[in-house]
Amino acid sequence: MQPAFPTISKIAYEGKESRNPLAFKHYNPHEIVEGKTMRDHLRFAVVYWHTFRGMGSDPFGPGTAVRPWDDGSNSVANAQKRARVAFEFIEKLDAPFYCWHDRDVAPEGKNLRETNKNFDAVAKVLKVEQKRTGIKLLWGTANLFSNPRFVHGAGTSCNADVFAYAAAQIKKALEVTHDLGGAGYTFWGGREGYMTLLNTDMKRELDHLAKLLHMAVDYKKQIGFKGQFYIEPKPKEPTKHQYDSDAAACLNFLREYDLLPHFKLNLETNHATLAGHTMQHELEVAGAAGALGSIDANTGDELLGWDTDQFPTSIYLTTHTMLAILKYGGLTTGGVNFDAKVRRESFEPVDLFHAHIGGMDAFARGLKIAAAIRKDGRLAQFVKQRYASWDTGMGAKIEKGRTTLKELETHMLKQGEVAPNVSGRQEFLENLINEFI
């Protein structure tokens, strides 16, 4: 097959002085940061859906993307060709991982049997390309939201046969992920929610969703798949309310249904924004629960209220993200997955490279800055000092559970009043971050 990007060579690190738009200015995969290479810290992944299936359409117009390798058909042959193009791109970008939905990879057939056959035919090409390039599958997942059969949800559908179809689709996606050596598998409940509670039995739907996830856990063990399971939070869009609305909601659901030992969270910046949170908040919630697994790296537009899936370019965002990730031990099975798409106006193939290079450089800078802040120590020391009253005396007794309400009342009657012991110094801390950025 002829190259899809014949004029583009493998993207190399040239340093911040370079003016080559097709070179990394900050991402040096072999540079050591806190004892690990950048490549191992960041574990970059390219998504199959936006990058190789997105055509730039929006609610007001059709796609604008120029993709010479795609004949526009829904054939298996075209899907196989697209897979080879995908690996050419990922290899030239020097990204170690990729991610897919099953329906990104291969077209649906007239029934489940034919659909699975199509999937197997393209998965064979993926396996060959993985072996040829050394690129690995970060995680796979099943698209349980696009087909009209999932109009009322998948695991939460009011139709038991739809539930059964979703279960069968997950089974196949798990098998293919396992066969391709995937490091994980993600569940995103795009339509697991409601538009109105007037027609919704929420308790029953959540019970059904938990049953589906338990079945997946059981099947994972049955086939010997060792990859990590993830749930990806998002509050709304396409539904009015999705049950996996944010990190805290996901964790509560997992705890309630005894699923937490089997799952971690895959957190996305734009989803955090839609939930009314920052990415740093979601990372802290997941990290504190021991459930931080992977991230979808993108950002939203502050002037738009929907999931715009733009590539991350804010160094503040990537610095805060990497501070949290490093705090909780870094990414192991997960990675920094660019669930992002080029703008509709950026329709040429080369724009795919510009977008990913910018995101990778932004995260490389965020990693280096976060490591420098941690080495400096002033931020960590300030936080430690702010909570110093909990390290000794009555504070330590409270944390160890060695006191009572009566003892605390006696303590305060003796002490009298309490004054704030230290300023929050928010402005000082913001200035401190700016020193490094």
TAFEN-V849582 format. One record per backbone hydrogen bond with DSSP energy under -0.5 kcal/mol. NH is the residue of the N-H (numbers start at 0). CO is the residue of the C=O. If there is no record, write none. Layout:
nh,co
NH,CO
NH,CO
This chain:
nh,co
7,4
8,6
10,91
11,21
13,11
13,23
14,23
17,14
20,18
22,19
23,11
27,25
28,26
30,27
32,35
35,32
37,27
37,30
38,28
40,36
41,37
42,38
44,335
45,96
46,337
47,98
50,46
51,47
52,47
52,48
53,48
57,60
60,57
63,54
64,54
65,346
66,64
69,66
70,68
78,74
79,75
80,76
81,77
82,78
83,79
84,80
85,81
86,82
87,83
88,84
89,85
90,86
91,87
92,88
93,89
93,90
94,89
96,43
97,135
98,45
99,138
101,140
103,100
104,100
105,101
114,110
115,111
116,112
117,113
118,114
119,115
120,116
121,117
122,118
123,119
124,120
125,121
126,122
127,123
128,124
129,125
130,126
131,127
132,128
133,129
135,95
136,179
137,97
137,135
138,97
139,183
140,99
143,141
149,146
150,147
152,149
156,153
159,157
162,158
163,159
164,160
165,161
166,162
167,163
168,164
169,165
170,166
171,167
172,168
173,169
174,170
175,171
176,172
177,173
178,174
179,175
180,177
181,176
182,136
184,227
185,139
186,229
187,185
189,187
191,188
192,190
193,240
198,195
199,196
201,199
204,200
205,201
206,202
207,203
208,204
209,205
210,206
211,207
212,208
213,209
214,210
215,211
216,212
217,213
218,214
219,215
220,216
221,217
222,218
223,219
224,219
227,182
228,261
229,184
230,263
231,186
232,230
233,243
236,238
238,189
239,193
240,193
241,234
242,191
244,242
249,245
250,246
251,247
252,248
253,249
254,250
255,251
256,252
257,254
258,253
259,253
261,258
262,258
262,259
263,228
264,290
265,230
266,264
266,293
268,295
271,267
272,268
273,269
274,270
275,272
276,271
281,277
282,278
283,279
284,280
285,281
286,282
287,283
288,284
289,286
290,285
292,264
292,290
293,264
294,334
295,266
296,294
296,336
297,295
298,309
301,299
303,300
307,305
309,298
317,313
318,314
319,315
320,316
321,317
322,318
323,319
324,320
325,321
326,322
327,323
328,325
329,324
333,292
335,41
335,42
336,294
336,334
337,44
337,335
338,336
339,337
340,308
345,342
346,344
350,347
351,348
352,348
352,349
353,349
354,350
355,351
356,352
357,353
358,354
359,355
360,356
361,357
362,358
363,359
364,360
365,361
366,362
367,363
368,364
369,365
370,366
371,367
372,368
373,369
374,370
375,371
376,372
380,376
381,377
382,378
383,379
384,380
385,381
386,382
387,384
389,386
390,387
391,387
394,388
394,391
395,391
396,392
397,393
398,394
399,395
400,397
401,396
407,403
408,404
409,405
410,406
411,407
412,408
413,409
414,410
415,411
416,414
428,424
429,425
430,426
431,427
432,428
433,429
434,430
435,431
435,432
436,432
